[in-house]
């Protein structure tokens, strides 16, 4: 179910470092190393050029004001968090050395061209705020794997973005509802794109998480759907996995008390590892969409299931009725579901109370 890994049942876990490096290469490297130790499959950074992303007097969001220097506007804050282009090559190489995938989100056209043509990442992440930025989507290399976050968006917004990226009508909309899917096109893009349910707030209160959107989007779009989580703690990603999320993305920091816009809505290494462990355990617990007797149950069948036995002494030639037979443990050879086969038949010999019935 997941284009990110050869194991279709394995959830792909992304440690979203984002801007939690605080502009420091050494801190970024520590985060990469720790993410690998915690069990992440990938680290994700953010590619942006501040002057291309925001106007010079852009205000900050409330959570940004709370978690950073309140005197800075958004432009000034982002400028301190902007990495030099050469830093991405260094970090990508370091991630490769530590055997963890390196991904970046792109927030402007210049950064997109850099990631596609120079950094040459084979995975591009489109953040929630850029979902309707057709100037950006039009420049996407459709041969790459694309992850799209969908915070602040509706199903029609997502459909229009997908149609725009592939420059074809993958879906037809009418009255903001999908009325037709182009199955041929869907099959062609299924292994190239992953949609991420996301709620854009930091942190997201439980009442707004709406994790059933994972199932809804998967059913509606017929695509792989993951979950980019901004809630506090580790519960929400585990629930998302149980609903079929193919990718889990969670903000990652060394210390939630560090200064910066996203640290407080991130997990520290201890809790990130707990999340990874829970997800891996959830994968095992979920098993397959089938119902069969498990190997471990076989030894308990005779102990826990019942056999038809005599409720009282039965004489030879006496007919079996509900008054003289019943079901008791252990099971040997005649289970209670065979009751209809013996009712009204005659006993071939005398049967004592609690003796198992044979036919």
C-alpha positions as a Markdown table, in Angstrom:
| # | Residue | x | y | z |
|---|---|---|---|---|
| 1 | Unk | 0.0 | 0.0 | 0.0 |
| 2 | Unk | 3.0 | 2.3 | 0.3 |
| 3 | Unk | 5.2 | 3.6 | -2.6 |
| 4 | Unk | 7.9 | 4.7 | -0.1 |
| 5 | Unk | 8.9 | 1.2 | 0.9 |
| 6 | Unk | 9.2 | -2.2 | -0.7 |
| 7 | Unk | 7.3 | -3.7 | 2.2 |
| 8 | Unk | 3.7 | -2.9 | 1.4 |
| 9 | Unk | 2.6 | -3.3 | 5.0 |
| 10 | Unk | 5.3 | -1.1 | 6.5 |
| 11 | Unk | 4.4 | 2.4 | 7.5 |
| 12 | Unk | 6.9 | 5.0 | 6.4 |
| 13 | Unk | 7.8 | 7.2 | 9.4 |
| 14 | Unk | 9.1 | 10.7 | 8.8 |
| 15 | Unk | 10.8 | 12.8 | 11.5 |
| 16 | Unk | 9.8 | 16.3 | 10.5 |
| 17 | Unk | 12.8 | 18.4 | 11.6 |
| 18 | Unk | 11.5 | 21.3 | 9.6 |
| 19 | Unk | 13.1 | 24.4 | 11.1 |
| 20 | Unk | 13.9 | 22.8 | 14.5 |
| 21 | Unk | 17.6 | 23.1 | 13.6 |
| 22 | Unk | 17.3 | 26.8 | 14.4 |
| 23 | Unk | 19.6 | 27.6 | 11.5 |
| 24 | Unk | 22.5 | 25.4 | 12.9 |
| 25 | Unk | 24.1 | 22.7 | 10.8 |
| 26 | Unk | 25.5 | 21.0 | 13.9 |
| 27 | Unk | 22.1 | 20.9 | 15.5 |
| 28 | Unk | 20.6 | 19.6 | 12.3 |
| 29 | Unk | 23.1 | 16.7 | 12.2 |
| 30 | Unk | 22.3 | 15.8 | 15.8 |
| 31 | Unk | 18.6 | 15.7 | 14.9 |
| 32 | Unk | 19.3 | 13.4 | 11.9 |
| 33 | Unk | 21.4 | 11.0 | 14.0 |
| 34 | Unk | 18.8 | 10.9 | 16.8 |
| 35 | Unk | 15.9 | 10.4 | 14.3 |
| 36 | Unk | 17.6 | 7.3 | 12.9 |
| 37 | Unk | 18.3 | 6.0 | 16.4 |
| 38 | Unk | 14.6 | 6.5 | 17.3 |
| 39 | Unk | 13.4 | 4.4 | 14.3 |
| 40 | Unk | 12.5 | 7.0 | 11.7 |
| 41 | Unk | 12.7 | 6.0 | 8.0 |
| 42 | Unk | 13.3 | 9.6 | 6.9 |
| 43 | Unk | 14.1 | 13.1 | 8.1 |
| 44 | Unk | 12.4 | 16.1 | 6.5 |
| 45 | Unk | 13.7 | 19.6 | 6.3 |
| 46 | Unk | 12.1 | 22.7 | 4.7 |
| 47 | Unk | 13.4 | 24.4 | 1.6 |
| 48 | Unk | 12.5 | 28.1 | 1.4 |
| 49 | Unk | 14.0 | 31.4 | 0.5 |
| 50 | Unk | 12.5 | 33.9 | 2.9 |
| 51 | Unk | 12.1 | 36.8 | 0.4 |
| 52 | Unk | 10.2 | 34.4 | -1.9 |
| 53 | Unk | 8.0 | 33.0 | 0.8 |
| 54 | Unk | 6.6 | 36.1 | 2.7 |
| 55 | Unk | 6.3 | 39.8 | 2.3 |
| 56 | Unk | 8.7 | 41.9 | 4.5 |
| 57 | Unk | 6.0 | 42.9 | 7.0 |
| 58 | Unk | 4.1 | 39.6 | 7.2 |
| 59 | Unk | 2.8 | 39.0 | 10.7 |
| 60 | Unk | 3.4 | 35.8 | 12.7 |
| 61 | Unk | 0.8 | 33.2 | 13.7 |
| 62 | Unk | -0.3 | 33.2 | 17.3 |
| 63 | Unk | 1.6 | 30.0 | 18.1 |
| 64 | Unk | 4.7 | 31.5 | 16.4 |
| 65 | Unk | 4.5 | 34.6 | 18.6 |
| 66 | Unk | 4.1 | 32.4 | 21.7 |
| 67 | Unk | 7.1 | 30.2 | 20.9 |
| 68 | Unk | 9.6 | 32.8 | 19.6 |
| 69 | Unk | 10.8 | 36.3 | 20.0 |
| 70 | Unk | 7.6 | 38.3 | 19.9 |
| 71 | Unk | 9.3 | 41.4 | 18.5 |
| 72 | Unk | 10.2 | 39.7 | 15.2 |
| 73 | Unk | 7.7 | 39.6 | 12.4 |
| 74 | Unk | 7.4 | 36.4 | 10.2 |
| 75 | Unk | 10.0 | 37.6 | 7.7 |
| 76 | Unk | 12.6 | 38.2 | 10.4 |
| 77 | Unk | 11.9 | 35.0 | 12.1 |
| 78 | Unk | 12.1 | 32.9 | 9.0 |
| 79 | Unk | 15.3 | 34.6 | 7.9 |
| 80 | Unk | 17.0 | 33.3 | 11.1 |
| 81 | Unk | 15.8 | 29.8 | 10.2 |
| 82 | Unk | 16.8 | 29.8 | 6.6 |
| 83 | Unk | 19.5 | 27.4 | 5.6 |
| 84 | Unk | 22.1 | 28.2 | 2.9 |
| 85 | Unk | 21.7 | 26.1 | -0.2 |
| 86 | Unk | 25.0 | 24.4 | 0.3 |
| 87 | Unk | 23.8 | 23.2 | 3.7 |
| 88 | Unk | 21.2 | 20.9 | 2.1 |
| 89 | Unk | 24.0 | 19.0 | 0.3 |
| 90 | Unk | 25.9 | 18.6 | 3.5 |
| 91 | Unk | 22.8 | 17.3 | 5.4 |
| 92 | Unk | 21.7 | 15.0 | 2.6 |
| 93 | Unk | 25.2 | 13.4 | 2.6 |
| 94 | Unk | 25.1 | 13.1 | 6.3 |
| 95 | Unk | 21.7 | 11.5 | 6.2 |
| 96 | Unk | 22.9 | 9.0 | 3.6 |
| 97 | Unk | 25.9 | 8.2 | 5.8 |
| 98 | Unk | 23.4 | 7.5 | 8.7 |
| 99 | Unk | 21.2 | 5.4 | 6.4 |
| 100 | Unk | 18.1 | 7.5 | 6.7 |
| 101 | Unk | 16.2 | 9.1 | 3.8 |
| 102 | Unk | 16.4 | 12.8 | 3.2 |
| 103 | Unk | 13.3 | 14.8 | 2.2 |
| 104 | Unk | 12.5 | 18.4 | 2.0 |
| 105 | Unk | 9.3 | 20.4 | 1.7 |
| 106 | Unk | 9.4 | 23.2 | -0.8 |
| 107 | Unk | 7.8 | 26.6 | -0.2 |
| 108 | Unk | 8.6 | 28.6 | -3.3 |
| 109 | Unk | 9.3 | 28.1 | -7.0 |
| 110 | Unk | 13.1 | 28.8 | -6.7 |
| 111 | Unk | 13.4 | 26.3 | -4.0 |
| 112 | Unk | 11.5 | 23.7 | -6.0 |
| 113 | Unk | 13.8 | 24.1 | -9.0 |
| 114 | Unk | 16.8 | 23.8 | -6.6 |
| 115 | Unk | 15.5 | 20.5 | -5.0 |
| 116 | Unk | 14.6 | 19.0 | -8.4 |
| 117 | Unk | 17.5 | 20.0 | -10.5 |
| 118 | Unk | 20.5 | 20.5 | -8.1 |
| 119 | Unk | 19.8 | 18.6 | -4.9 |
| 120 | Unk | 18.1 | 15.9 | -7.0 |
| 121 | Unk | 15.9 | 14.5 | -4.3 |
| 122 | Unk | 13.6 | 11.8 | -5.7 |
| 123 | Unk | 10.8 | 12.8 | -3.2 |
| 124 | Unk | 9.2 | 16.2 | -3.1 |
| 125 | Unk | 6.9 | 17.3 | -0.3 |
| 126 | Unk | 4.3 | 20.0 | -1.0 |
| 127 | Unk | 3.2 | 21.6 | 2.3 |
| 128 | Unk | -0.4 | 22.4 | 3.2 |
| 129 | Unk | 0.0 | 26.1 | 2.5 |
| 130 | Unk | 1.1 | 25.4 | -1.1 |
| 131 | Unk | -1.6 | 23.0 | -2.1 |
| 132 | Unk | -3.4 | 25.7 | -4.1 |
| 133 | Unk | -0.2 | 27.4 | -5.3 |
| 134 | Unk | -0.5 | 26.5 | -9.0 |
| 135 | Unk | 2.6 | 28.6 | -9.8 |
| 136 | Unk | 4.5 | 25.9 | -7.8 |
| 137 | Unk | 2.5 | 22.9 | -8.8 |
| 138 | Unk | 2.9 | 23.7 | -12.5 |
| 139 | Unk | 6.7 | 23.3 | -12.1 |
| 140 | Unk | 6.6 | 20.0 | -10.3 |
| 141 | Unk | 8.5 | 17.1 | -12.0 |
| 142 | Unk | 5.8 | 14.5 | -12.3 |
| 143 | Unk | 8.3 | 11.7 | -12.5 |
| 144 | Unk | 9.3 | 12.2 | -8.9 |
| 145 | Unk | 7.5 | 10.8 | -5.9 |
| 146 | Unk | 5.2 | 13.5 | -4.5 |
| 147 | Unk | 3.8 | 13.9 | -1.0 |
| 148 | Unk | 1.1 | 16.4 | -0.5 |
| 149 | Unk | -0.1 | 17.7 | 2.9 |
| 150 | Unk | -3.8 | 18.8 | 3.0 |
| 151 | Unk | -4.2 | 21.1 | 6.0 |
| 152 | Unk | -6.7 | 24.0 | 5.5 |
| 153 | Unk | -8.1 | 22.2 | 2.5 |
| 154 | Unk | -11.3 | 20.4 | 1.3 |
| 155 | Unk | -11.6 | 17.3 | -0.9 |
| 156 | Unk | -12.3 | 19.5 | -4.0 |
| 157 | Unk | -9.2 | 21.5 | -3.2 |
| 158 | Unk | -7.1 | 18.3 | -3.2 |
| 159 | Unk | -8.8 | 16.9 | -6.3 |
| 160 | Unk | -8.1 | 20.1 | -8.2 |
| 161 | Unk | -4.5 | 20.1 | -7.1 |
| 162 | Unk | -3.9 | 16.5 | -8.3 |
| 163 | Unk | -5.6 | 17.3 | -11.6 |
| 164 | Unk | -3.3 | 20.4 | -11.9 |
| 165 | Unk | -0.1 | 18.5 | -11.1 |
| 166 | Unk | -0.7 | 15.8 | -13.7 |
| 167 | Unk | -2.4 | 18.2 | -16.2 |
| 168 | Unk | -5.1 | 15.6 | -16.8 |
| 169 | Unk | -8.5 | 15.0 | -15.4 |
| 170 | Unk | -7.8 | 12.3 | -12.9 |
| 171 | Unk | -11.1 | 13.1 | -11.2 |
| 172 | Unk | -14.2 | 14.8 | -12.4 |
| 173 | Unk | -16.0 | 17.1 | -10.0 |
| 174 | Unk | -19.6 | 18.2 | -9.9 |
| 175 | Unk | -21.1 | 20.3 | -7.1 |
| 176 | Unk | -17.8 | 19.8 | -5.2 |
| 177 | Unk | -18.2 | 16.0 | -5.3 |
| 178 | Unk | -16.2 | 13.4 | -7.2 |
| 179 | Unk | -18.4 | 11.9 | -9.8 |
| 180 | Unk | -15.9 | 10.0 | -11.8 |
| 181 | Unk | -12.4 | 8.6 | -11.4 |
| 182 | Unk | -10.1 | 7.9 | -14.4 |
| 183 | Unk | -9.0 | 4.4 | -13.4 |
| 184 | Unk | -6.3 | 4.2 | -16.0 |
| 185 | Unk | -4.7 | 7.5 | -14.8 |
| 186 | Unk | -5.1 | 6.5 | -11.2 |
| 187 | Unk | -3.2 | 3.3 | -11.7 |
| 188 | Unk | -0.4 | 5.4 | -13.4 |
| 189 | Unk | 0.0 | 7.8 | -10.5 |
| 190 | Unk | -0.8 | 5.5 | -7.6 |
| 191 | Unk | 2.9 | 4.7 | -7.0 |
| 192 | Unk | 3.9 | 8.4 | -7.5 |
| 193 | Unk | 1.8 | 10.3 | -5.1 |
| 194 | Unk | 0.8 | 10.2 | -1.4 |
| 195 | Unk | -1.8 | 12.4 | 0.2 |
| 196 | Unk | -1.4 | 13.4 | 3.8 |
| 197 | Unk | -4.3 | 14.2 | 6.1 |
| 198 | Unk | -3.2 | 17.2 | 8.1 |
| 199 | Unk | -4.8 | 19.8 | 10.4 |
| 200 | Unk | -2.8 | 23.0 | 10.4 |
| 201 | Unk | -2.4 | 24.2 | 14.0 |
| 202 | Unk | 0.4 | 23.8 | 16.5 |
| 203 | Unk | -0.5 | 21.8 | 18.6 |
| 204 | Unk | -3.9 | 20.5 | 17.3 |
| 205 | Unk | -6.5 | 19.8 | 20.0 |
| 206 | Unk | -7.9 | 16.3 | 19.9 |
| 207 | Unk | -11.4 | 17.6 | 18.9 |
| 208 | Unk | -10.0 | 18.9 | 15.7 |
| 209 | Unk | -7.7 | 16.0 | 14.7 |
| 210 | Unk | -10.5 | 14.2 | 12.7 |
| 211 | Unk | -8.3 | 11.2 | 12.0 |
| 212 | Unk | -11.1 | 9.4 | 10.1 |
| 213 | Unk | -10.2 | 11.7 | 7.3 |
| 214 | Unk | -7.4 | 9.2 | 6.5 |
| 215 | Unk | -10.0 | 6.5 | 5.7 |
| 216 | Unk | -12.3 | 9.0 | 4.0 |
| 217 | Unk | -9.5 | 10.4 | 1.7 |
| 218 | Unk | -8.3 | 6.9 | 0.8 |
| 219 | Unk | -11.8 | 5.8 | -0.1 |
| 220 | Unk | -12.6 | 9.0 | -2.0 |
| 221 | Unk | -9.4 | 9.3 | -4.0 |
| 222 | Unk | -8.3 | 5.7 | -4.3 |
| 223 | Unk | -4.7 | 6.7 | -3.4 |
| 224 | Unk | -2.2 | 6.1 | -0.6 |
| 225 | Unk | -3.0 | 8.4 | 2.3 |
| 226 | Unk | -0.8 | 9.2 | 5.3 |
| 227 | Unk | -1.1 | 11.5 | 8.3 |
| 228 | Unk | 1.0 | 14.5 | 9.2 |
| 229 | Unk | 0.3 | 14.9 | 12.9 |
| 230 | Unk | 0.4 | 18.1 | 14.9 |
| 231 | Unk | -1.3 | 16.8 | 18.1 |
| 232 | Unk | 0.5 | 16.5 | 21.4 |
| 233 | Unk | 1.7 | 13.0 | 22.3 |
| 234 | Unk | 1.9 | 9.7 | 20.4 |
| 235 | Unk | -1.7 | 8.5 | 20.3 |
| 236 | Unk | -3.0 | 10.1 | 17.1 |
| 237 | Unk | -0.4 | 8.6 | 14.8 |
| 238 | Unk | -1.1 | 5.1 | 16.1 |
| 239 | Unk | -4.8 | 5.6 | 15.5 |
| 240 | Unk | -4.0 | 6.8 | 12.0 |
| 241 | Unk | -2.0 | 3.7 | 11.3 |
| 242 | Unk | -4.9 | 1.5 | 12.4 |
| 243 | Unk | -7.0 | 3.3 | 9.8 |
| 244 | Unk | -4.6 | 2.6 | 7.0 |
| 245 | Unk | -2.2 | 5.5 | 7.0 |
| 246 | Unk | 0.8 | 4.6 | 4.8 |
| 247 | Unk | 3.0 | 7.5 | 6.0 |
| 248 | Unk | 3.3 | 9.1 | 9.5 |
| 249 | Unk | 5.0 | 12.4 | 9.8 |
| 250 | Unk | 5.7 | 14.0 | 13.2 |
| 251 | Unk | 7.7 | 17.1 | 14.2 |
| 252 | Unk | 10.9 | 16.1 | 15.9 |
| 253 | Unk | 13.1 | 18.1 | 18.3 |
| 254 | Unk | 15.9 | 17.4 | 20.8 |
| 255 | Unk | 14.2 | 19.5 | 23.4 |
| 256 | Unk | 10.7 | 20.9 | 23.4 |
| 257 | Unk | 11.9 | 23.9 | 25.6 |
| 258 | Unk | 14.2 | 25.2 | 22.9 |
| 259 | Unk | 13.3 | 28.6 | 21.3 |
| 260 | Unk | 11.7 | 28.3 | 17.9 |
| 261 | Unk | 8.2 | 28.2 | 16.4 |
| 262 | Unk | 7.8 | 24.4 | 16.2 |
| 263 | Unk | 9.7 | 22.9 | 19.2 |
| 264 | Unk | 6.7 | 22.8 | 21.5 |
| 265 | Unk | 4.5 | 21.0 | 19.0 |
| 266 | Unk | 7.3 | 18.4 | 18.4 |
| 267 | Unk | 8.3 | 15.1 | 20.1 |
| 268 | Unk | 11.6 | 14.7 | 21.9 |
| 269 | Unk | 13.7 | 11.6 | 21.1 |
| 270 | Unk | 12.3 | 9.6 | 24.0 |
| 271 | Unk | 8.7 | 10.1 | 22.9 |
| 272 | Unk | 9.4 | 9.9 | 19.2 |
| 273 | Unk | 11.0 | 6.4 | 19.8 |
| 274 | Unk | 7.9 | 5.4 | 21.8 |
| 275 | Unk | 5.7 | 6.5 | 18.9 |
| 276 | Unk | 7.8 | 4.5 | 16.4 |
| 277 | Unk | 7.6 | 1.4 | 18.6 |
| 278 | Unk | 3.9 | 1.8 | 19.0 |
| 279 | Unk | 3.5 | 2.1 | 15.2 |
| 280 | Unk | 5.6 | -1.0 | 14.6 |
| 281 | Unk | 3.6 | -2.9 | 17.2 |
| 282 | Unk | 0.4 | -1.7 | 15.6 |
| 283 | Unk | 1.5 | -3.1 | 12.2 |
| 284 | Unk | 2.0 | -6.5 | 13.7 |
| 285 | Unk | -1.2 | -6.4 | 15.7 |
| 286 | Unk | -3.3 | -5.4 | 12.6 |
| 287 | Unk | -2.3 | -8.5 | 10.6 |
| 288 | Unk | -4.4 | -9.2 | 7.5 |
| 289 | Unk | -7.9 | -8.5 | 6.3 |
| 290 | Unk | -9.1 | -12.0 | 6.8 |
| 291 | Unk | -10.6 | -14.3 | 9.5 |
| 292 | Unk | -8.9 | -17.6 | 10.0 |
| 293 | Unk | -7.9 | -19.8 | 13.0 |
| 294 | Unk | -4.4 | -18.6 | 14.0 |
| 295 | Unk | -1.6 | -21.1 | 14.5 |
| 296 | Unk | -1.4 | -20.1 | 18.2 |
| 297 | Unk | -5.0 | -21.0 | 18.7 |
| 298 | Unk | -4.8 | -24.6 | 17.5 |
| 299 | Unk | -3.5 | -26.0 | 20.8 |
| 300 | Unk | -6.5 | -24.4 | 22.6 |
| 301 | Unk | -9.3 | -25.8 | 20.4 |
| 302 | Unk | -9.8 | -29.0 | 22.3 |
| 303 | Unk | -9.7 | -27.2 | 25.6 |
| 304 | Unk | -12.0 | -24.3 | 24.9 |
| 305 | Unk | -14.5 | -25.8 | 22.5 |
| 306 | Unk | -17.2 | -28.3 | 23.3 |
| 307 | Unk | -18.3 | -31.8 | 22.3 |
| 308 | Unk | -21.8 | -33.2 | 22.3 |
| 309 | Unk | -22.2 | -35.4 | 25.4 |
| 310 | Unk | -25.0 | -37.3 | 27.2 |
| 311 | Unk | -26.9 | -35.1 | 29.6 |
| 312 | Unk | -28.1 | -38.3 | 31.4 |
| 313 | Unk | -27.8 | -42.0 | 30.9 |
| 314 | Unk | -29.1 | -43.0 | 27.5 |
| 315 | Unk | -30.4 | -46.5 | 26.7 |
| 316 | Unk | -29.6 | -48.4 | 23.5 |
| 317 | Unk | -32.2 | -47.6 | 20.9 |
| 318 | Unk | -33.3 | -44.4 | 22.7 |
| 319 | Unk | -33.6 | -41.4 | 20.4 |
| 320 | Unk | -31.3 | -38.4 | 20.9 |
| 321 | Unk | -33.2 | -35.3 | 22.0 |
| 322 | Unk | -32.5 | -31.9 | 23.5 |
| 323 | Unk | -33.5 | -33.5 | 26.9 |
| 324 | Unk | -30.8 | -36.2 | 26.9 |
| 325 | Unk | -27.8 | -34.5 | 25.2 |
| 326 | Unk | -25.9 | -31.3 | 25.8 |
| 327 | Unk | -22.4 | -29.8 | 25.0 |
| 328 | Unk | -19.4 | -29.8 | 27.3 |
| 329 | Unk | -15.7 | -29.3 | 27.1 |
| 330 | Unk | -13.3 | -30.8 | 25.9 |
| 331 | Unk | -13.9 | -31.1 | 22.2 |
| 332 | Unk | -12.9 | -34.4 | 20.6 |
| 333 | Unk | -14.8 | -35.3 | 17.5 |
| 334 | Unk | -18.4 | -34.0 | 17.5 |
| 335 | Unk | -18.9 | -30.3 | 18.0 |
| 336 | Unk | -22.3 | -28.7 | 18.9 |
| 337 | Unk | -22.7 | -27.4 | 15.3 |
| 338 | Unk | -23.5 | -31.0 | 14.3 |
| 339 | Unk | -26.5 | -31.2 | 16.6 |
| 340 | Unk | -29.0 | -31.3 | 13.7 |
| 341 | Unk | -27.3 | -34.4 | 12.4 |
| 342 | Unk | -28.0 | -36.5 | 15.5 |
| 343 | Unk | -31.3 | -35.2 | 16.8 |
| 344 | Unk | -33.9 | -38.1 | 16.6 |
| 345 | Unk | -31.3 | -40.7 | 15.7 |
| 346 | Unk | -31.2 | -43.8 | 17.8 |
| 347 | Unk | -28.3 | -44.6 | 20.2 |
| 348 | Unk | -26.4 | -47.7 | 18.9 |
| 349 | Unk | -25.4 | -48.6 | 22.5 |
| 350 | Unk | -26.0 | -47.6 | 26.1 |
| 351 | Unk | -24.3 | -44.2 | 26.8 |
| 352 | Unk | -23.5 | -43.0 | 30.3 |
| 353 | Unk | -23.9 | -39.4 | 31.5 |
| 354 | Unk | -21.1 | -37.1 | 30.2 |
| 355 | Unk | -20.0 | -39.7 | 27.7 |
| 356 | Unk | -19.2 | -38.2 | 24.3 |
| 357 | Unk | -21.6 | -39.0 | 21.5 |
| 358 | Unk | -20.4 | -40.6 | 18.3 |
| 359 | Unk | -22.2 | -40.9 | 15.0 |
